[in-house]
C-alpha cells in the first residue's frame, strides 16, 4: 500500500474515532439508584433505558478499541496485512472497513465456518 493511500485511510480512521468519541461523550449519565420511580412500569422503563445505554456504550467502546488498534497497526507497519494468511488486504476493502483484520477470502472462509458451526 502506498503512503498516499495509507494517509487517506489514517484520516478516515481518525475521523471515525473522533465521531465515536463525540457520541460517547454525549451519552446521558445513568440515573442514581435512589432516583427510581415508585411505579413498577416506570421502573421497568428506566431499567430498559439503562440496559440500552450500557449496550450503546459497549458498542462505542468496542469501536474505539478497533479504531485505536488500526492506528497502532499503522504505526507498527502491519496495517493492511491479513492476520490469517499474511496477504495484503485490498485497498477497496480497507476503504469500506478501515479496521478490517482479514482479507476478503479469509473473512468469507471464517463466516462460512461460523455458519457451518452454528448448524
C-alpha positions in Angstrom: 0.0 0.0 0.0 1.4 3.3 -1.0 1.9 6.2 1.5 -0.9 8.3 0.0 -3.5 5.6 0.4 -2.2 4.9 3.9 -2.6 8.5 4.8 -6.1 8.7 3.4 -7.1 5.6 5.4 -5.5 7.2 8.5 -7.6 10.3 8.0 -10.8 8.1 7.7 -9.9 6.2 10.9 -9.1 9.4 12.8 -12.4 11.0 11.7 -14.4 7.9 12.8 -12.6 7.8 16.1 -13.4 11.5 16.7 -17.1 10.8 15.8 -17.4 7.8 18.1 -15.7 9.7 20.9 -18.0 12.6 20.4 -21.1 10.3 20.5 -19.8 8.5 23.6 -19.3 11.9 25.3 -22.9 13.0 24.6 -24.5 9.9 26.2 -26.6 10.8 29.2 -25.4 9.6 32.5 -27.2 6.8 34.3 -29.7 7.8 36.9 -28.8 7.1 40.5 -30.4 4.1 42.2 -32.1 6.4 44.6 -34.0 8.2 41.8 -36.1 5.2 41.0 -39.7 5.9 40.4 -42.3 4.2 42.7 -44.4 3.0 39.8 -43.2 -0.5 38.6 -43.9 0.3 35.0 -41.7 3.4 35.2 -39.1 1.3 37.0 -39.2 -1.2 34.1 -38.9 1.5 31.5 -36.0 3.1 33.4 -34.2 -0.3 33.6 -34.7 -0.8 29.9 -33.2 2.6 29.2 -30.2 1.8 31.4 -29.7 -1.5 29.6 -29.8 0.2 26.2 -27.3 2.8 27.4 -24.9 0.1 28.6 -25.3 -1.6 25.2 -24.6 1.6 23.3 -21.6 2.3 25.5 -20.2 -1.2 25.0 -20.6 -0.8 21.2 -18.9 2.6 21.3 -16.0 1.2 23.4 -15.6 -1.7 21.0 -15.5 0.6 18.0 -13.0 2.9 19.8 -10.8 -0.1 20.5 -10.9 -1.4 16.9 -10.0 2.1 15.5 -7.2 2.5 18.0 -5.8 -0.9 17.1 -5.9 0.0 13.4 -3.9 3.1 14.2 -1.4 1.1 16.2 -1.0 -1.4 13.3 -0.3 1.6 11.0 2.4 2.7 13.4 3.9 -0.8 13.5 3.8 -1.2 9.7 1.4 -4.2 9.9 -1.8 -2.3 8.8 -3.4 -3.9 5.7 -1.9 -7.3 6.3 -4.3 -10.2 6.8 -3.9 -11.8 10.2 -4.8 -15.2 8.8 -2.8 -15.6 5.6 -0.4 -12.7 5.8 -1.6 -11.5 2.4 -2.4 -7.9 1.6 -5.9 -6.6 2.4 -7.2 -4.8 -0.6 -7.4 -1.0 -0.6 -11.0 -1.3 -1.6 -11.8 -3.4 1.5 -9.9 -1.1 3.8 -11.7 1.9 2.4 -15.0 0.2 3.1 -13.9 -1.1 6.5 -10.7 0.5 7.7 -10.5 -1.7 10.8 -10.5 -4.9 8.7 -8.2 -7.6 10.1 -8.7 -10.2 7.3 -8.7 -10.1 3.6 -11.9 -10.8 1.8 -11.1 -14.5 1.2 -10.2 -15.2 4.8 -13.2 -13.3 6.1 -15.5 -15.3 3.8 -13.9 -18.5 4.9 -14.4 -17.5 8.6 -18.0 -16.7 8.0 -18.6 -20.0 6.3 -17.1 -21.8 9.2 -19.2 -19.9 11.7 -22.3 -20.7 9.7 -21.4 -24.4 9.5 -20.7 -24.5 13.2 -24.0 -22.9 14.1 -26.0 -25.6 12.3 
